[in-house]
Amino acid sequence: MIYPTLKPGPSTRVTPSGPCPVTRRHDPGAEAGPASISRYCETVNPTQAPLYEIKANLFRALAHPVRIRVLELLVASTGEVSVADLLADLAVSPSHLSGHLAVLKRHGVVESRRAGSHVYYRTAHPAVVDLLTAARTFLLDSLARGSDQLAAAEALPRIAPAS
């Protein structure tokens, strides 16, 4: 298959395998940090590297237990959830929760709305519930093989989609 070529320019760099997009390290939305060549250009087609970066950033956004629990709380709600309600359900400081919400928002997983001095969050896409359900299924299947922690995992709060 012939892939469209990526023309070298200010946002690309030529590598041994061809032009490769230049990205920010770890977080493309971050202002700080030097730009670098995508580390995936040597293993995937250079035109597809940005797509893999976006996918990897999605999984980085989900890669913390507090953020997973926040998403579970948002999915279980019937709409938006205030930061105060999230704080009541989580054993974290307001600044810690704020940082986690910022990561989720930066990666497009949640959206927020300010009403006076209150901020309300909701999932940005209905497929978030499917993503959490798939992760739970994977977890339970993996634990069933080991079965040491299966009972603890089954005792986790159920993920119920909002109606």
C-alpha positions as CSV (number, residue, x, y, z in Angstrom):
1,M,0.0,0.0,0.0
2,I,1.3,3.5,-0.8
3,Y,0.9,6.0,1.9
4,P,0.6,9.7,1.3
5,T,3.8,11.5,1.8
6,L,4.3,14.0,4.7
7,K,6.1,17.0,3.3
8,P,8.9,18.3,5.5
9,G,8.1,21.7,7.1
10,P,8.3,23.5,10.4
11,S,6.3,20.7,12.1
12,T,8.2,17.8,10.5
13,R,11.7,16.5,10.6
14,V,13.3,14.1,8.1
15,T,14.4,10.8,9.7
16,P,16.0,7.7,8.1
17,S,12.5,6.4,7.4
18,G,11.2,9.6,6.0
19,P,9.5,12.8,7.2
20,C,8.2,12.6,10.8
21,P,6.0,15.0,12.7
22,V,7.6,16.9,15.5
23,T,5.6,16.7,18.7
24,R,6.0,17.9,22.3
25,R,7.2,15.3,24.7
26,H,4.7,13.6,27.0
27,D,1.9,16.1,26.5
28,P,1.2,17.9,23.2
29,G,-1.0,20.4,25.0
30,A,1.7,21.5,27.4
31,E,3.3,24.9,26.7
32,A,6.7,24.0,28.3
33,G,9.2,21.5,27.1
34,P,11.2,21.2,23.9
35,A,9.7,19.8,20.7
36,S,10.9,16.5,19.7
37,I,10.5,13.9,16.9
38,S,7.7,11.5,17.6
39,R,9.4,8.4,19.0
40,Y,6.9,6.2,17.0
41,C,8.1,7.3,13.6
42,E,10.6,4.5,13.4
43,T,8.0,1.8,14.1
44,V,4.9,3.1,12.3
45,N,4.1,4.9,9.1
46,P,5.1,8.5,9.6
47,T,1.7,9.8,8.5
48,Q,0.0,7.6,11.2
49,A,2.4,8.6,14.0
50,P,0.2,11.5,15.2
51,L,-2.8,9.2,15.5
52,Y,-0.9,6.8,17.7
53,E,0.3,9.8,19.8
54,I,-3.3,10.9,20.3
55,K,-4.3,7.3,21.4
56,A,-1.3,7.1,23.7
57,N,-2.3,10.4,25.3
58,L,-5.8,9.2,25.9
59,F,-4.4,6.2,27.8
60,R,-2.0,8.5,29.7
61,A,-5.0,10.6,30.7
62,L,-6.7,7.5,32.1
63,A,-3.5,6.2,33.8
64,H,-4.3,7.1,37.4
65,P,-6.7,5.5,39.9
66,V,-8.2,8.9,40.9
67,R,-8.9,9.8,37.3
68,I,-10.6,6.4,36.7
69,R,-12.7,6.9,39.8
70,V,-13.7,10.4,38.7
71,L,-14.8,9.0,35.4
72,E,-16.8,6.2,37.1
73,L,-18.6,8.9,39.2
74,L,-19.3,11.0,36.2
75,V,-20.7,8.0,34.2
76,A,-22.8,6.9,37.2
77,S,-24.4,10.4,37.5
78,T,-27.5,11.4,35.6
79,G,-25.7,14.5,34.2
80,E,-23.1,16.9,35.6
81,V,-21.3,16.5,38.9
82,S,-20.0,19.4,40.9
83,V,-16.4,19.5,42.1
84,A,-17.8,19.6,45.7
85,D,-19.6,16.3,45.1
86,L,-16.5,14.7,43.6
87,L,-14.5,15.9,46.6
88,A,-17.1,14.3,48.9
89,D,-16.7,10.9,47.2
90,L,-12.9,11.0,46.9
91,A,-10.2,11.1,49.6
92,V,-8.1,13.7,47.8
93,S,-7.3,17.4,48.4
94,P,-9.0,20.0,46.2
95,S,-5.7,20.8,44.5
96,H,-5.0,17.2,43.8
97,L,-8.5,16.7,42.3
98,S,-8.1,19.9,40.3
99,G,-4.9,18.6,38.7
100,H,-6.5,15.3,37.8
101,L,-9.6,17.1,36.3
102,A,-7.2,19.4,34.3
103,V,-5.5,16.3,32.8
104,L,-8.9,14.8,31.8
105,K,-10.1,18.0,30.4
106,R,-6.9,18.7,28.4
107,H,-7.2,15.3,26.7
108,G,-10.8,15.8,25.9
109,V,-12.2,13.2,28.2
110,V,-14.3,15.5,30.3
111,E,-16.0,18.9,29.8
112,S,-16.7,21.5,32.4
113,R,-19.2,24.3,33.0
114,R,-18.9,27.1,35.5
115,A,-22.0,28.5,37.3
116,G,-21.0,31.2,39.7
117,S,-18.4,29.8,42.1
118,H,-19.3,26.2,41.2
119,V,-17.7,24.1,38.5
120,Y,-19.6,21.1,37.1
121,Y,-18.0,18.2,35.1
122,R,-19.4,15.7,32.7
123,T,-17.9,13.1,30.3
124,A,-17.1,14.6,26.9
125,H,-18.3,11.6,24.9
126,P,-20.9,8.8,25.5
127,A,-18.3,6.2,24.6
128,V,-16.5,6.8,27.9
129,V,-18.9,4.3,29.6
130,D,-18.0,1.7,27.0
131,L,-14.3,2.3,27.6
132,L,-14.7,1.9,31.4
133,T,-16.9,-1.2,30.9
134,A,-14.3,-2.7,28.6
135,A,-11.5,-2.0,31.1
136,R,-13.6,-3.6,33.9
137,T,-14.2,-6.7,31.8
138,F,-10.5,-7.0,31.0
139,L,-9.7,-6.5,34.7
140,L,-12.1,-9.2,35.8
141,D,-11.0,-11.6,33.1
142,S,-7.4,-11.1,34.0
143,L,-8.1,-11.5,37.7
144,A,-10.1,-14.6,37.1
145,R,-7.0,-16.2,35.8
146,G,-5.1,-15.4,39.0
147,S,-8.2,-15.3,41.2
148,D,-6.4,-13.9,44.2
149,Q,-8.0,-10.5,43.9
150,L,-11.2,-11.5,42.1
151,A,-13.5,-11.0,45.1
152,A,-12.1,-7.5,45.8
153,A,-12.6,-6.5,42.1
154,E,-16.1,-7.8,42.1
155,A,-16.8,-5.7,45.2
156,L,-15.9,-2.5,43.2
157,P,-18.9,-0.1,42.7
158,R,-20.9,-1.0,39.6
159,I,-20.6,1.2,36.5
160,A,-24.1,2.1,35.5
161,P,-24.7,4.2,32.4
162,A,-26.7,7.4,33.0
163,S,-30.2,7.1,31.7
